[in-house]
Amino acid sequence: MPDEVKPNVAEASTQDAQLAAESIASGEEKAPTVDFEGDYKAAQQYSISDVDRTAEGEAAAETATAPKFEVSKQEETKTQAQPTGNPDDYMNMAKDVGGAANQGVSNVSDDLIQEALKKGQPGK
């Protein structure tokens, strides 16, 4: 279904566009029509060449897109932290994470860490 182009004289970006819009508005020239669906279908026909529709074209596409370098196989690695059960390790880690005096303000105190370590002990 063709659409008719309706130019606006006020929105013309160049003098040529403005003159063309004025002549269309006055009826001196016929407004151009655009068939979007027809143009789209024609573009689809041109997007695939005739050679691409054959086995020869498929082979050529395969070689053109084949990787040029060997890709190494992925290896899965598993990392597992070994539990120490030593509360001093957690205290040192908490001090490292707790930040220095020049970093942001923290409301975590040593007493709070000790209390958390006591509560984190397994029941007997």
Biopython code that builds the backbone (N, CA, C, O; Angstrom):
import numpy as np
from Bio.PDB.StructureBuilder import StructureBuilder

atoms = [
    (1, "MET", "N", (0.848, -1.174, 0.000)),
    (1, "MET", "CA", (0.000, 0.000, 0.000)),
    (1, "MET", "C", (0.894, 1.238, 0.000)),
    (1, "MET", "O", (1.563, 1.511, 0.997)),
    (2, "PRO", "N", (0.916, 1.973, -1.073)),
    (2, "PRO", "CA", (1.784, 3.153, -1.153)),
    (2, "PRO", "C", (1.309, 4.276, -0.236)),
    (2, "PRO", "O", (0.112, 4.524, -0.092)),
    (3, "ASP", "N", (2.268, 4.935, 0.369)),
    (3, "ASP", "CA", (1.988, 6.104, 1.213)),
    (3, "ASP", "C", (2.419, 7.347, 0.459)),
    (3, "ASP", "O", (3.430, 7.338, -0.243)),
    (4, "GLU", "N", (1.641, 8.430, 0.608)),
    (4, "GLU", "CA", (1.985, 9.676, -0.054)),
    (4, "GLU", "C", (2.843, 10.521, 0.876)),
    (4, "GLU", "O", (2.561, 10.639, 2.068)),
    (5, "VAL", "N", (3.884, 11.100, 0.317)),
    (5, "VAL", "CA", (4.769, 11.952, 1.086)),
    (5, "VAL", "C", (4.125, 13.325, 1.193)),
    (5, "VAL", "O", (3.731, 13.911, 0.184)),
    (6, "LYS", "N", (4.018, 13.843, 2.423)),
    (6, "LYS", "CA", (3.421, 15.158, 2.661)),
    (6, "LYS", "C", (4.486, 16.069, 3.257)),
    (6, "LYS", "O", (4.659, 16.105, 4.475)),
    (7, "PRO", "N", (5.200, 16.801, 2.412)),
    (7, "PRO", "CA", (6.274, 17.647, 2.937)),
    (7, "PRO", "C", (5.735, 18.877, 3.646)),
    (7, "PRO", "O", (4.673, 19.395, 3.302)),
    (8, "ASN", "N", (6.476, 19.331, 4.632)),
    (8, "ASN", "CA", (6.125, 20.521, 5.395)),
    (8, "ASN", "C", (7.164, 21.595, 5.062)),
    (8, "ASN", "O", (8.363, 21.386, 5.249)),
    (9, "VAL", "N", (6.700, 22.733, 4.572)),
    (9, "VAL", "CA", (7.601, 23.812, 4.163)),
    (9, "VAL", "C", (8.414, 24.323, 5.345)),
    (9, "VAL", "O", (9.582, 24.676, 5.186)),
    (10, "ALA", "N", (7.809, 24.367, 6.528)),
    (10, "ALA", "CA", (8.483, 24.906, 7.710)),
    (10, "ALA", "C", (9.604, 23.983, 8.196)),
    (10, "ALA", "O", (10.540, 24.446, 8.848)),
    (11, "GLU", "N", (9.522, 22.696, 7.892)),
    (11, "GLU", "CA", (10.510, 21.742, 8.377)),
    (11, "GLU", "C", (11.574, 21.409, 7.342)),
    (11, "GLU", "O", (12.433, 20.565, 7.598)),
    (12, "ALA", "N", (11.538, 22.047, 6.187)),
    (12, "ALA", "CA", (12.520, 21.770, 5.139)),
    (12, "ALA", "C", (13.904, 22.210, 5.603)),
    (12, "ALA", "O", (14.084, 23.319, 6.108)),
    (13, "SER", "N", (14.887, 21.311, 5.419)),
    (13, "SER", "CA", (16.227, 21.590, 5.937)),
    (13, "SER", "C", (17.094, 22.383, 4.965)),
    (13, "SER", "O", (18.043, 23.042, 5.391)),
    (14, "THR", "N", (16.789, 22.333, 3.668)),
    (14, "THR", "CA", (17.576, 23.075, 2.682)),
    (14, "THR", "C", (16.636, 23.913, 1.816)),
    (14, "THR", "O", (15.418, 23.736, 1.855)),
    (15, "GLN", "N", (17.205, 24.813, 1.048)),
    (15, "GLN", "CA", (16.390, 25.654, 0.172)),
    (15, "GLN", "C", (15.750, 24.800, -0.925)),
    (15, "GLN", "O", (14.609, 25.054, -1.312)),
    (16, "ASP", "N", (16.464, 23.799, -1.429)),
    (16, "ASP", "CA", (15.896, 22.915, -2.443)),
    (16, "ASP", "C", (14.690, 22.152, -1.885)),
    (16, "ASP", "O", (13.670, 22.007, -2.558)),
    (17, "ALA", "N", (14.821, 21.675, -0.662)),
    (17, "ALA", "CA", (13.710, 20.965, -0.031)),
    (17, "ALA", "C", (12.527, 21.901, 0.185)),
    (17, "ALA", "O", (11.374, 21.498, 0.028)),
    (18, "GLN", "N", (12.808, 23.131, 0.539)),
    (18, "GLN", "CA", (11.744, 24.105, 0.754)),
    (18, "GLN", "C", (11.024, 24.413, -0.568)),
    (18, "GLN", "O", (9.795, 24.479, -0.595)),
    (19, "LEU", "N", (11.771, 24.600, -1.657)),
    (19, "LEU", "CA", (11.171, 24.858, -2.964)),
    (19, "LEU", "C", (10.331, 23.673, -3.441)),
    (19, "LEU", "O", (9.251, 23.851, -4.004)),
    (20, "ALA", "N", (10.849, 22.450, -3.206)),
    (20, "ALA", "CA", (10.091, 21.257, -3.586)),
    (20, "ALA", "C", (8.814, 21.146, -2.769)),
    (20, "ALA", "O", (7.767, 20.795, -3.313)),
    (21, "ALA", "N", (8.877, 21.436, -1.478)),
    (21, "ALA", "CA", (7.691, 21.376, -0.629)),
    (21, "ALA", "C", (6.660, 22.420, -1.048)),
    (21, "ALA", "O", (5.460, 22.147, -1.039)),
    (22, "GLU", "N", (7.123, 23.607, -1.414)),
    (22, "GLU", "CA", (6.205, 24.661, -1.855)),
    (22, "GLU", "C", (5.524, 24.284, -3.165)),
    (22, "GLU", "O", (4.327, 24.518, -3.332)),
    (23, "SER", "N", (6.283, 23.698, -4.102)),
    (23, "SER", "CA", (5.685, 23.335, -5.382)),
    (23, "SER", "C", (4.701, 22.180, -5.233)),
    (23, "SER", "O", (3.721, 22.114, -5.974)),
    (24, "ILE", "N", (4.939, 21.274, -4.296)),
    (24, "ILE", "CA", (3.989, 20.190, -4.035)),
    (24, "ILE", "C", (2.746, 20.746, -3.357)),
    (24, "ILE", "O", (1.626, 20.352, -3.684)),
    (25, "ALA", "N", (2.940, 21.660, -2.413)),
    (25, "ALA", "CA", (1.809, 22.248, -1.701)),
    (25, "ALA", "C", (0.944, 23.086, -2.642)),
    (25, "ALA", "O", (-0.274, 23.125, -2.472)),
    (26, "SER", "N", (1.541, 23.755, -3.629)),
    (26, "SER", "CA", (0.762, 24.584, -4.552)),
    (26, "SER", "C", (0.112, 23.751, -5.654)),
    (26, "SER", "O", (-0.761, 24.247, -6.367)),
    (27, "GLY", "N", (0.524, 22.496, -5.803)),
    (27, "GLY", "CA", (-0.059, 21.631, -6.818)),
    (27, "GLY", "C", (0.703, 21.647, -8.131)),
    (27, "GLY", "O", (0.258, 21.021, -9.093)),
    (28, "GLU", "N", (1.811, 22.322, -8.208)),
    (28, "GLU", "CA", (2.618, 22.351, -9.428)),
    (28, "GLU", "C", (3.244, 20.988, -9.702)),
    (28, "GLU", "O", (3.347, 20.562, -10.852)),
    (29, "GLU", "N", (3.654, 20.319, -8.650)),
    (29, "GLU", "CA", (4.248, 18.986, -8.788)),
    (29, "GLU", "C", (3.408, 17.982, -8.019)),
    (29, "GLU", "O", (2.747, 18.317, -7.036)),
    (30, "LYS", "N", (3.451, 16.748, -8.489)),
    (30, "LYS", "CA", (2.737, 15.672, -7.822)),
    (30, "LYS", "C", (3.592, 15.167, -6.646)),
    (30, "LYS", "O", (4.811, 15.049, -6.766)),
    (31, "ALA", "N", (2.954, 14.877, -5.532)),
    (31, "ALA", "CA", (3.679, 14.372, -4.365)),
    (31, "ALA", "C", (4.145, 12.952, -4.640)),
    (31, "ALA", "O", (3.376, 12.139, -5.155)),
    (32, "PRO", "N", (5.395, 12.641, -4.305)),
    (32, "PRO", "CA", (5.891, 11.277, -4.528)),
    (32, "PRO", "C", (5.214, 10.291, -3.571)),
    (32, "PRO", "O", (4.792, 10.655, -2.474)),
    (33, "THR", "N", (5.122, 9.039, -4.013)),
    (33, "THR", "CA", (4.555, 7.995, -3.160)),
    (33, "THR", "C", (5.657, 6.993, -2.842)),
    (33, "THR", "O", (6.590, 6.794, -3.619)),
    (34, "VAL", "N", (5.523, 6.383, -1.700)),
    (34, "VAL", "CA", (6.509, 5.409, -1.240)),
    (34, "VAL", "C", (5.771, 4.132, -0.892)),
    (34, "VAL", "O", (4.810, 4.162, -0.124)),
    (35, "ASP", "N", (6.210, 3.005, -1.448)),
    (35, "ASP", "CA", (5.620, 1.702, -1.165)),
    (35, "ASP", "C", (6.579, 0.944, -0.253)),
    (35, "ASP", "O", (7.478, 0.245, -0.722)),
    (36, "PHE", "N", (6.379, 1.090, 1.049)),
    (36, "PHE", "CA", (7.303, 0.493, 2.017)),
    (36, "PHE", "C", (7.304, -1.026, 1.929)),
    (36, "PHE", "O", (8.367, -1.647, 1.951)),
    (37, "GLU", "N", (6.129, -1.629, 1.830)),
    (37, "GLU", "CA", (6.058, -3.090, 1.782)),
    (37, "GLU", "C", (6.713, -3.640, 0.522)),
    (37, "GLU", "O", (7.440, -4.633, 0.576)),
    (38, "GLY", "N", (6.455, -2.996, -0.607)),
    (38, "GLY", "CA", (7.062, -3.435, -1.863)),
    (38, "GLY", "C", (8.565, -3.283, -1.833)),
    (38, "GLY", "O", (9.289, -4.164, -2.298)),
    (39, "ASP", "N", (9.044, -2.172, -1.290)),
    (39, "ASP", "CA", (10.488, -1.950, -1.186)),
    (39, "ASP", "C", (11.139, -2.972, -0.256)),
    (39, "ASP", "O", (12.255, -3.431, -0.501)),
    (40, "TYR", "N", (10.423, -3.319, 0.815)),
    (40, "TYR", "CA", (10.970, -4.292, 1.760)),
    (40, "TYR", "C", (11.070, -5.667, 1.102)),
    (40, "TYR", "O", (12.074, -6.361, 1.260)),
    (41, "LYS", "N", (10.040, -6.055, 0.373)),
    (41, "LYS", "CA", (10.069, -7.359, -0.302)),
    (41, "LYS", "C", (11.173, -7.391, -1.362)),
    (41, "LYS", "O", (11.851, -8.406, -1.517)),
    (42, "ALA", "N", (11.354, -6.304, -2.082)),
    (42, "ALA", "CA", (12.421, -6.247, -3.082)),
    (42, "ALA", "C", (13.790, -6.319, -2.418)),
    (42, "ALA", "O", (14.702, -6.958, -2.942)),
    (43, "ALA", "N", (13.937, -5.678, -1.287)),
    (43, "ALA", "CA", (15.214, -5.716, -0.568)),
    (43, "ALA", "C", (15.518, -7.126, -0.086)),
    (43, "ALA", "O", (16.678, -7.537, -0.071)),
    (44, "GLN", "N", (14.488, -7.873, 0.311)),
    (44, "GLN", "CA", (14.711, -9.250, 0.740)),
    (44, "GLN", "C", (15.214, -10.106, -0.416)),
    (44, "GLN", "O", (16.052, -10.985, -0.217)),
    (45, "GLN", "N", (14.711, -9.858, -1.615)),
    (45, "GLN", "CA", (15.165, -10.618, -2.772)),
    (45, "GLN", "C", (16.637, -10.336, -3.067)),
    (45, "GLN", "O", (17.377, -11.238, -3.460)),
    (46, "TYR", "N", (17.056, -9.097, -2.879)),
    (46, "TYR", "CA", (18.443, -8.730, -3.167)),
    (46, "TYR", "C", (19.399, -9.096, -2.038)),
    (46, "TYR", "O", (20.612, -9.105, -2.245)),
    (47, "SER", "N", (18.886, -9.397, -0.857)),
    (47, "SER", "CA", (19.769, -9.655, 0.273)),
    (47, "SER", "C", (20.475, -11.002, 0.164)),
    (47, "SER", "O", (21.519, -11.200, 0.785)),
    (48, "ILE", "N", (19.925, -11.927, -0.611)),
    (48, "ILE", "CA", (20.551, -13.244, -0.790)),
    (48, "ILE", "C", (20.845, -13.420, -2.272)),
    (48, "ILE", "O", (19.945, -13.342, -3.109)),
    (49, "SER", "N", (22.107, -13.657, -2.585)),
    (49, "SER", "CA", (22.473, -13.822, -3.991)),
    (49, "SER", "C", (22.101, -15.221, -4.465)),
    (49, "SER", "O", (21.830, -16.111, -3.659)),
    (50, "ASP", "N", (22.090, -15.402, -5.789)),
    (50, "ASP", "CA", (21.720, -16.694, -6.366)),
    (50, "ASP", "C", (22.709, -17.786, -5.988)),
    (50, "ASP", "O", (22.317, -18.937, -5.791)),
    (51, "VAL", "N", (23.993, -17.436, -5.884)),
    (51, "VAL", "CA", (24.997, -18.442, -5.534)),
    (51, "VAL", "C", (24.804, -18.926, -4.094)),
    (51, "VAL", "O", (25.146, -20.066, -3.779)),
    (52, "ASP", "N", (24.267, -18.081, -3.226)),
    (52, "ASP", "CA", (24.045, -18.490, -1.843)),
    (52, "ASP", "C", (22.933, -19.517, -1.716)),
    (52, "ASP", "O", (22.844, -20.211, -0.704)),
    (53, "ARG", "N", (22.105, -19.620, -2.705)),
    (53, "ARG", "CA", (21.002, -20.581, -2.675)),
    (53, "ARG", "C", (21.444, -21.974, -3.139)),
    (53, "ARG", "O", (20.636, -22.903, -3.125)),
    (54, "THR", "N", (22.685, -22.137, -3.543)),
    (54, "THR", "CA", (23.194, -23.422, -4.023)),
    (54, "THR", "C", (24.123, -24.040, -2.979)),
    (54, "THR", "O", (24.505, -23.395, -2.003)),
    (55, "ALA", "N", (24.473, -25.303, -3.209)),
    (55, "ALA", "CA", (25.403, -25.997, -2.300)),
    (55, "ALA", "C", (26.790, -25.366, -2.375)),
    (55, "ALA", "O", (27.516, -25.328, -1.381)),
    (56, "GLU", "N", (27.151, -24.875, -3.549)),
    (56, "GLU", "CA", (28.449, -24.219, -3.714)),
    (56, "GLU", "C", (28.531, -22.957, -2.851)),
    (56, "GLU", "O", (29.554, -22.689, -2.222)),
    (57, "GLY", "N", (27.456, -22.200, -2.831)),
    (57, "GLY", "CA", (27.410, -20.991, -2.012)),
    (57, "GLY", "C", (27.427, -21.313, -0.534)),
    (57, "GLY", "O", (28.030, -20.590, 0.259)),
    (58, "GLU", "N", (26.767, -22.396, -0.161)),
    (58, "GLU", "CA", (26.770, -22.812, 1.245)),
    (58, "GLU", "C", (28.178, -23.205, 1.681)),
    (58, "GLU", "O", (28.603, -22.871, 2.787)),
    (59, "ALA", "N", (28.900, -23.913, 0.817)),
    (59, "ALA", "CA", (30.276, -24.305, 1.130)),
    (59, "ALA", "C", (31.182, -23.080, 1.219)),
    (59, "ALA", "O", (32.056, -23.009, 2.083)),
    (60, "ALA", "N", (30.968, -22.114, 0.319)),
    (60, "ALA", "CA", (31.775, -20.894, 0.353)),
    (60, "ALA", "C", (31.515, -20.104, 1.630)),
    (60, "ALA", "O", (32.442, -19.547, 2.218)),
    (61, "ALA", "N", (30.263, -20.056, 2.056)),
    (61, "ALA", "CA", (29.930, -19.352, 3.296)),
    (61, "ALA", "C", (30.544, -20.057, 4.502)),
    (61, "ALA", "O", (30.994, -19.415, 5.452)),
    (62, "GLU", "N", (30.555, -21.382, 4.446)),
    (62, "GLU", "CA", (31.137, -22.163, 5.553)),
    (62, "GLU", "C", (32.635, -21.893, 5.681)),
    (62, "GLU", "O", (33.140, -21.712, 6.789)),
    (63, "THR", "N", (33.335, -21.865, 4.571)),
    (63, "THR", "CA", (34.776, -21.611, 4.636)),
    (63, "THR", "C", (35.070, -20.157, 5.003)),
    (63, "THR", "O", (36.075, -19.871, 5.653)),
    (64, "ALA", "N", (34.214, -19.261, 4.598)),
    (64, "ALA", "CA", (34.444, -17.846, 4.916)),
    (64, "ALA", "C", (34.247, -17.563, 6.397)),
    (64, "ALA", "O", (34.901, -16.685, 6.959)),
    (65, "THR", "N", (33.350, -18.303, 7.024)),
    (65, "THR", "CA", (33.061, -18.046, 8.438)),
    (65, "THR", "C", (33.731, -19.045, 9.374)),
    (65, "THR", "O", (33.520, -18.990, 10.586)),
    (66, "ALA", "N", (34.530, -19.949, 8.834)),
    (66, "ALA", "CA", (35.224, -20.935, 9.671)),
    (66, "ALA", "C", (36.265, -20.232, 10.535)),
    (66, "ALA", "O", (36.894, -19.271, 10.091)),
    (67, "PRO", "N", (36.450, -20.707, 11.768)),
    (67, "PRO", "CA", (37.459, -20.081, 12.632)),
    (67, "PRO", "C", (38.860, -20.307, 12.087)),
    (67, "PRO", "O", (39.181, -21.383, 11.583)),
    (68, "LYS", "N", (39.679, -19.286, 12.197)),
    (68, "LYS", "CA", (41.048, -19.365, 11.677)),
    (68, "LYS", "C", (42.037, -19.844, 12.737)),
    (68, "LYS", "O", (43.167, -20.206, 12.411)),
    (69, "PHE", "N", (41.626, -19.849, 13.984)),
    (69, "PHE", "CA", (42.500, -20.258, 15.075)),
    (69, "PHE", "C", (41.838, -21.400, 15.838)),
    (69, "PHE", "O", (40.614, -21.506, 15.912)),
    (70, "GLU", "N", (42.688, -22.244, 16.397)),
    (70, "GLU", "CA", (42.176, -23.349, 17.186)),
    (70, "GLU", "C", (41.722, -22.831, 18.550)),
    (70, "GLU", "O", (42.445, -22.099, 19.226)),
    (71, "VAL", "N", (40.551, -23.215, 18.926)),
    (71, "VAL", "CA", (40.000, -22.779, 20.201)),
    (71, "VAL", "C", (40.251, -23.884, 21.215)),
    (71, "VAL", "O", (39.900, -25.043, 20.990)),
    (72, "SER", "N", (40.858, -23.517, 22.321)),
    (72, "SER", "CA", (41.163, -24.524, 23.331)),
    (72, "SER", "C", (39.889, -24.953, 24.045)),
    (72, "SER", "O", (38.923, -24.199, 24.158)),
    (73, "LYS", "N", (39.925, -26.175, 24.516)),
    (73, "LYS", "CA", (38.772, -26.727, 25.213)),
    (73, "LYS", "C", (38.739, -26.187, 26.640)),
    (73, "LYS", "O", (39.774, -25.996, 27.278)),
    (74, "GLN", "N", (37.551, -25.952, 27.109)),
    (74, "GLN", "CA", (37.419, -25.431, 28.467)),
    (74, "GLN", "C", (37.657, -26.542, 29.470)),
    (74, "GLN", "O", (37.236, -27.682, 29.273)),
    (75, "GLU", "N", (38.334, -26.194, 30.537)),
    (75, "GLU", "CA", (38.561, -27.140, 31.621)),
    (75, "GLU", "C", (37.889, -26.602, 32.866)),
    (75, "GLU", "O", (38.042, -25.432, 33.218)),
    (76, "GLU", "N", (37.156, -27.456, 33.513)),
    (76, "GLU", "CA", (36.453, -27.028, 34.722)),
    (76, "GLU", "C", (37.373, -27.191, 35.920)),
    (76, "GLU", "O", (37.932, -28.263, 36.150)),
    (77, "THR", "N", (37.519, -26.134, 36.664)),
    (77, "THR", "CA", (38.337, -26.189, 37.875)),
    (77, "THR", "C", (37.441, -25.923, 39.073)),
    (77, "THR", "O", (36.524, -25.103, 39.022)),
    (78, "LYS", "N", (37.725, -26.625, 40.127)),
    (78, "LYS", "CA", (36.947, -26.446, 41.353)),
    (78, "LYS", "C", (37.869, -25.919, 42.436)),
    (78, "LYS", "O", (38.932, -26.481, 42.703)),
    (79, "THR", "N", (37.444, -24.839, 43.046)),
    (79, "THR", "CA", (38.200, -24.257, 44.134)),
    (79, "THR", "C", (37.385, -24.439, 45.402)),
    (79, "THR", "O", (36.199, -24.112, 45.448)),
    (80, "GLN", "N", (38.030, -24.957, 46.418)),
    (80, "GLN", "CA", (37.313, -25.191, 47.661)),
    (80, "GLN", "C", (38.149, -24.612, 48.804)),
    (80, "GLN", "O", (39.324, -24.939, 48.969)),
    (81, "ALA", "N", (37.517, -23.757, 49.571)),
    (81, "ALA", "CA", (38.202, -23.171, 50.718)),
    (81, "ALA", "C", (38.268, -24.204, 51.838)),
    (81, "ALA", "O", (37.270, -24.845, 52.168)),
    (82, "GLN", "N", (39.434, -24.353, 52.404)),
    (82, "GLN", "CA", (39.616, -25.317, 53.483)),
    (82, "GLN", "C", (39.267, -24.648, 54.810)),
    (82, "GLN", "O", (39.848, -23.616, 55.148)),
    (83, "PRO", "N", (38.338, -25.211, 55.561)),
    (83, "PRO", "CA", (37.995, -24.617, 56.861)),
    (83, "PRO", "C", (39.128, -24.830, 57.857)),
    (83, "PRO", "O", (39.712, -25.911, 57.937)),
    (84, "THR", "N", (39.424, -23.785, 58.607)),
    (84, "THR", "CA", (40.497, -23.894, 59.590)),
    (84, "THR", "C", (39.936, -24.100, 60.990)),
    (84, "THR", "O", (40.561, -24.759, 61.821)),
    (85, "GLY", "N", (38.759, -23.539, 61.255)),
    (85, "GLY", "CA", (38.182, -23.658, 62.583)),
    (85, "GLY", "C", (38.870, -22.779, 63.603)),
    (85, "GLY", "O", (38.554, -22.851, 64.791)),
    (86, "ASN", "N", (39.800, -21.956, 63.170)),
    (86, "ASN", "CA", (40.535, -21.093, 64.069)),
    (86, "ASN", "C", (39.895, -19.705, 64.050)),
    (86, "ASN", "O", (39.912, -19.043, 63.012)),
    (87, "PRO", "N", (39.331, -19.247, 65.172)),
    (87, "PRO", "CA", (38.671, -17.932, 65.201)),
    (87, "PRO", "C", (39.623, -16.770, 64.924)),
    (87, "PRO", "O", (39.192, -15.713, 64.463)),
    (88, "ASP", "N", (40.919, -16.959, 65.202)),
    (88, "ASP", "CA", (41.880, -15.878, 64.935)),
    (88, "ASP", "C", (41.956, -15.564, 63.436)),
    (88, "ASP", "O", (42.179, -14.418, 63.046)),
    (89, "ASP", "N", (41.770, -16.590, 62.606)),
    (89, "ASP", "CA", (41.771, -16.358, 61.158)),
    (89, "ASP", "C", (40.632, -15.427, 60.775)),
    (89, "ASP", "O", (40.798, -14.533, 59.946)),
    (90, "TYR", "N", (39.475, -15.645, 61.386)),
    (90, "TYR", "CA", (38.320, -14.804, 61.095)),
    (90, "TYR", "C", (38.515, -13.393, 61.628)),
    (90, "TYR", "O", (38.080, -12.422, 61.008)),
    (91, "MET", "N", (39.157, -13.286, 62.759)),
    (91, "MET", "CA", (39.421, -11.960, 63.331)),
    (91, "MET", "C", (40.354, -11.162, 62.417)),
    (91, "MET", "O", (40.123, -9.978, 62.169)),
    (92, "ASN", "N", (41.399, -11.808, 61.922)),
    (92, "ASN", "CA", (42.333, -11.121, 61.022)),
    (92, "ASN", "C", (41.634, -10.713, 59.723)),
    (92, "ASN", "O", (41.844, -9.618, 59.202)),
    (93, "MET", "N", (40.804, -11.615, 59.218)),
    (93, "MET", "CA", (40.078, -11.300, 57.999)),
    (93, "MET", "C", (39.121, -10.138, 58.237)),
    (93, "MET", "O", (39.001, -9.258, 57.384)),
    (94, "ALA", "N", (38.448, -10.118, 59.362)),
    (94, "ALA", "CA", (37.512, -9.046, 59.673)),
    (94, "ALA", "C", (38.233, -7.711, 59.829)),
    (94, "ALA", "O", (37.705, -6.671, 59.435)),
    (95, "LYS", "N", (39.430, -7.735, 60.398)),
    (95, "LYS", "CA", (40.200, -6.498, 60.531)),
    (95, "LYS", "C", (40.624, -5.972, 59.161)),
    (95, "LYS", "O", (40.624, -4.765, 58.921)),
    (96, "ASP", "N", (40.987, -6.901, 58.261)),
    (96, "ASP", "CA", (41.354, -6.483, 56.910)),
    (96, "ASP", "C", (40.166, -5.874, 56.184)),
    (96, "ASP", "O", (40.303, -4.865, 55.492)),
    (97, "VAL", "N", (39.020, -6.478, 56.340)),
    (97, "VAL", "CA", (37.815, -6.008, 55.660)),
    (97, "VAL", "C", (37.246, -4.781, 56.347)),
    (97, "VAL", "O", (36.627, -3.937, 55.700)),
    (98, "GLY", "N", (37.448, -4.675, 57.642)),
    (98, "GLY", "CA", (36.864, -3.585, 58.428)),
    (98, "GLY", "C", (37.266, -2.215, 57.952)),
    (98, "GLY", "O", (36.526, -1.255, 58.168)),
    (99, "GLY", "N", (38.402, -2.087, 57.317)),
    (99, "GLY", "CA", (38.807, -0.813, 56.761)),
    (99, "GLY", "C", (39.704, -0.045, 57.703)),
    (99, "GLY", "O", (39.751, -0.303, 58.906)),
    (100, "ALA", "N", (40.402, 0.889, 57.135)),
    (100, "ALA", "CA", (41.305, 1.740, 57.899)),
    (100, "ALA", "C", (40.556, 2.980, 58.357)),
    (100, "ALA", "O", (39.387, 3.176, 58.028)),
    (101, "ALA", "N", (41.249, 3.809, 59.120)),
    (101, "ALA", "CA", (40.618, 5.013, 59.661)),
    (101, "ALA", "C", (40.274, 6.012, 58.564)),
    (101, "ALA", "O", (39.340, 6.798, 58.714)),
    (102, "ASN", "N", (41.022, 5.988, 57.460)),
    (102, "ASN", "CA", (40.746, 6.963, 56.409)),
    (102, "ASN", "C", (39.648, 6.505, 55.460)),
    (102, "ASN", "O", (39.248, 7.260, 54.574)),
    (103, "GLN", "N", (39.150, 5.273, 55.628)),
    (103, "GLN", "CA", (38.044, 4.797, 54.794)),
    (103, "GLN", "C", (36.726, 5.161, 55.460)),
    (103, "GLN", "O", (36.710, 5.844, 56.484)),
    (104, "GLY", "N", (35.621, 4.706, 54.880)),
    (104, "GLY", "CA", (34.300, 5.056, 55.373)),
    (104, "GLY", "C", (34.091, 4.666, 56.823)),
    (104, "GLY", "O", (34.791, 3.798, 57.343)),
    (105, "VAL", "N", (33.157, 5.287, 57.462)),
    (105, "VAL", "CA", (32.865, 5.038, 58.872)),
    (105, "VAL", "C", (32.200, 3.681, 58.989)),
    (105, "VAL", "O", (31.301, 3.347, 58.217)),
    (106, "SER", "N", (32.650, 2.903, 59.959)),
    (106, "SER", "CA", (32.101, 1.575, 60.181)),
    (106, "SER", "C", (31.599, 1.480, 61.607)),
    (106, "SER", "O", (32.225, 2.004, 62.527)),
    (107, "ASN", "N", (30.483, 0.821, 61.790)),
    (107, "ASN", "CA", (29.951, 0.667, 63.136)),
    (107, "ASN", "C", (30.226, -0.729, 63.686)),
    (107, "ASN", "O", (29.583, -1.155, 64.646)),
    (108, "VAL", "N", (31.187, -1.453, 63.077)),
    (108, "VAL", "CA", (31.550, -2.778, 63.545)),
    (108, "VAL", "C", (32.708, -2.625, 64.525)),
    (108, "VAL", "O", (33.758, -2.078, 64.189)),
    (109, "SER", "N", (32.497, -3.118, 65.738)),
    (109, "SER", "CA", (33.543, -3.027, 66.756)),
    (109, "SER", "C", (34.113, -4.419, 67.014)),
    (109, "SER", "O", (33.573, -5.421, 66.544)),
    (110, "ASP", "N", (35.203, -4.465, 67.761)),
    (110, "ASP", "CA", (35.796, -5.751, 68.109)),
    (110, "ASP", "C", (34.839, -6.566, 68.969)),
    (110, "ASP", "O", (34.772, -7.788, 68.837)),
    (111, "ASP", "N", (34.092, -5.892, 69.855)),
    (111, "ASP", "CA", (33.120, -6.605, 70.690)),
    (111, "ASP", "C", (32.046, -7.262, 69.836)),
    (111, "ASP", "O", (31.633, -8.389, 70.108)),
    (112, "LEU", "N", (31.596, -6.561, 68.809)),
    (112, "LEU", "CA", (30.571, -7.099, 67.918)),
    (112, "LEU", "C", (31.105, -8.309, 67.153)),
    (112, "LEU", "O", (30.380, -9.277, 66.927)),
    (113, "ILE", "N", (32.355, -8.249, 66.764)),
    (113, "ILE", "CA", (32.959, -9.390, 66.060)),
    (113, "ILE", "C", (33.101, -10.579, 67.000)),
    (113, "ILE", "O", (32.824, -11.712, 66.606)),
    (114, "GLN", "N", (33.532, -10.337, 68.245)),
    (114, "GLN", "CA", (33.657, -11.421, 69.214)),
    (114, "GLN", "C", (32.297, -12.078, 69.471)),
    (114, "GLN", "O", (32.202, -13.301, 69.574)),
    (115, "GLU", "N", (31.256, -11.266, 69.573)),
    (115, "GLU", "CA", (29.930, -11.797, 69.821)),
    (115, "GLU", "C", (29.457, -12.639, 68.621)),
    (115, "GLU", "O", (28.839, -13.689, 68.797)),
    (116, "ALA", "N", (29.752, -12.167, 67.415)),
    (116, "ALA", "CA", (29.376, -12.916, 66.220)),
    (116, "ALA", "C", (30.129, -14.245, 66.142)),
    (116, "ALA", "O", (29.572, -15.259, 65.724)),
    (117, "LEU", "N", (31.402, -14.230, 66.549)),
    (117, "LEU", "CA", (32.172, -15.474, 66.541)),
    (117, "LEU", "C", (31.637, -16.457, 67.579)),
    (117, "LEU", "O", (31.630, -17.663, 67.331)),
    (118, "LYS", "N", (31.195, -15.976, 68.718)),
    (118, "LYS", "CA", (30.629, -16.865, 69.753)),
    (118, "LYS", "C", (29.328, -17.481, 69.242)),
    (118, "LYS", "O", (29.081, -18.673, 69.423)),
    (119, "LYS", "N", (28.507, -16.660, 68.606)),
    (119, "LYS", "CA", (27.229, -17.185, 68.105)),
    (119, "LYS", "C", (27.437, -18.118, 66.918)),
    (119, "LYS", "O", (26.584, -18.957, 66.631)),
    (120, "GLY", "N", (28.555, -17.976, 66.235)),
    (120, "GLY", "CA", (28.817, -18.815, 65.068)),
    (120, "GLY", "C", (29.394, -20.163, 65.416)),
    (120, "GLY", "O", (29.585, -20.982, 64.517)),
    (121, "GLN", "N", (29.684, -20.439, 66.674)),
    (121, "GLN", "CA", (30.227, -21.719, 67.069)),
    (121, "GLN", "C", (29.149, -22.791, 67.008)),
    (121, "GLN", "O", (28.010, -22.534, 67.397)),
    (122, "PRO", "N", (29.481, -23.989, 66.527)),
    (122, "PRO", "CA", (28.482, -25.057, 66.487)),
    (122, "PRO", "C", (28.082, -25.494, 67.881)),
    (122, "PRO", "O", (28.880, -25.462, 68.818)),
    (123, "GLY", "N", (26.835, -25.901, 67.997)),
    (123, "GLY", "CA", (26.319, -26.350, 69.306)),
    (123, "GLY", "C", (26.939, -27.670, 69.721)),
    (123, "GLY", "O", (27.305, -28.494, 68.883)),
    (124, "LYS", "N", (27.052, -27.861, 71.050)),
    (124, "LYS", "CA", (27.656, -29.095, 71.571)),
    (124, "LYS", "C", (26.635, -29.916, 72.286)),
    (124, "LYS", "O", (26.952, -30.991, 72.794)),
]
sb = StructureBuilder()
sb.init_structure("model")
sb.init_model(0)
sb.init_chain("A")
sb.init_seg("    ")
for serial, (resi, resn, name, xyz) in enumerate(atoms, 1):
    if name == "N":
        sb.init_residue(resn, " ", resi, " ")
    sb.init_atom(name, np.array(xyz, "f"), 0.0, 1.0, " ", f" {name:<3s}", serial, name[0])
structure = sb.get_structure()
